[in-house]
Amino acid sequence: NCLPACSAGEYLRDRALDLTDIVDPSYAFGTGTTGLGLKLEATEFLGVGLGWGRTERLVSWRGRTARAADDEFAHIIIFGQDGSYSRPAMYVVGLNIQYYDPVHSLWRLGGEILLPMMRVGLALNVGELADFAVGLVGFDLADDDGVDKAIVSNAEAAPEVP
């Protein structure tokens, strides 16, 4: 948070970036993407899907940071798994029992579709919407003011799961 010491330019830059953080895309294209599937999520805690596939270098945005990692996708309605081997998300009866992102970024509504040579997704990040709203009056819920958008490898983004 830079208020009251920041310049108008810094404030406007941070609010513009906060605005872009509200929608989280994910994408991968090319021969490294195989399978068929569809997944819908009502927050990171609850999701359903159907299908199986593998994706090389799935770029998945969460606010200012995107992870680029190989990814598995296997869902049978209310049971499933997606994510990398080091950071899997496990769905049991539709509930995600493993998650790794900051609390403010877990409140996402969206979905993904997996087709041969293409995987795309879009989510509304409600936590980032709140960060934008309170940022207008000088608060920084996501602690991301002054931070640029960046793509990092999965290994850089978080430690391995034991």
N, C-alpha and C positions, 0 to 999 in steps of 0.2 A: 504494500500500500504506500503510495507516494504522497497522498494528501497530508497536510497542506503544502508540503515542500516541493512538489513536482511542478513541472511546467505544463501549460495547457496542451502542448504537443504530446508529452508523455501520457497525460491523462487520456487524451483522445485515442492514442495508439493502443493503450491497454483496454479501453472500452471496445474498440474495433476488434481486437483479438478475442476479448470475452464474447463478443457477438458471434464470431466464427466458431467458437468452442461449443456452441449450443447444439450443432448438428455434427454427429460423429459418423463419418463414412468408413467403410472397410472395402478393400478391393484387391483382387489378384487376377491377372490375365495371362494366358499362354498355356503351353503344353504341360507345365508343372501343376496345372489344376485339373483334377479328374473327379468324377462322381456326379451324383444328382442329389439335391436336398433342398429343404426349406426349413427355416427356424424363425420363430417369433418369440420375442422376449418382452415381458412386462416387468421391467427392472432387471438387474443382474441376478436377482434372487429367484426369478420365476421364468421358465421358458419351456417351450414345446417345439418339437421338430420331427422331421422324417427324412431319412436319407443317409448316405455315406459318401465320403470323399476325402481326398488329400489335397493340400494346397501348398505349393512352394512359395515362400515369401509373401504371405498375406500381410498387407499393410492395414492395421486396425487402429484408428484414431480414438483417443479418449482425451478430450480437451486439447491441451497444447502439445501432447506427446502421442506419437504413433509408434506402435511396436511393429517391427517387420520380422516375421518368423515363419518357419514351416508350421503347418497346422493340420490337425486331424478333425474330421467332422463325422460323427456317428450318432444318429438320433432315431429312436423308435418311440414316437409320440411323447410320453412323459418320462422316458429314460434316455440318457444320452451323455455324450462327452464331446467337447470341442476345446481347442486350444493346442498349445505346443506340448511336447512330452514333458518339458520342465515346468509348465504352468497350465495343467489341464483344468477345465471347468467341468465338474461332474453334476449331472442332473438326475435326481432320484425323485420319482413321482412329481416331476416338473420343477422341483426346488434345486437351485444351484447350491451344492454343499461345499464348494471350494471357490473362493474368489480372492483376488489379490490387489485390486485397485483401491485408490483412496475412497473413503466413504462418500464424499460428495459426487463422485463419478459413477456410483453404483445404481443410481436412479435413472435408468435409461429405458426408453420404450422404442422398440424397432424390430428389425428382422434382417435376415440374410437369405440369399438364394444362391445355390451352387449348381452350375451347369458345366458340361465339359468345356474346359479352357476359360472359364469365367466364374468368379465368385464375387458378388457385390452385396453390400449391406448398407443400411442407413438407420440411424437411431437419433431420437431426440434425447438429449442429455439434460434432464430436469435440474440436476445439481449445478451444471454450468449455466443454465438459465437463471437460477437463483444467484450465482456468482455475478452474472451480468447486472442483474437488478440491484443488488446491494453495492456493486461497484460504482453505480451512478452517484451514490452518496458517500463514496470514499472507503468502503470496506472491501476486503479481498478474501472472500470465503475460500477460494481455491489456492490461495497463496501463489498466484502465478503472474502478478503484475511485474512487468519488466522482463518476462521470459518469452523468448521467441518460440514459434512452432518448430518441432524437430521430429525426425524419424530416427529411432534407435533400434538396434537389434534387440531381440528378446533377452539375450544374455546381459546387455547393458541395463535394461529396464528393471530387472528384479533378480534376486538370487534364486538359485535352484530350490525346488521343493524337496525336502528330505524324503 
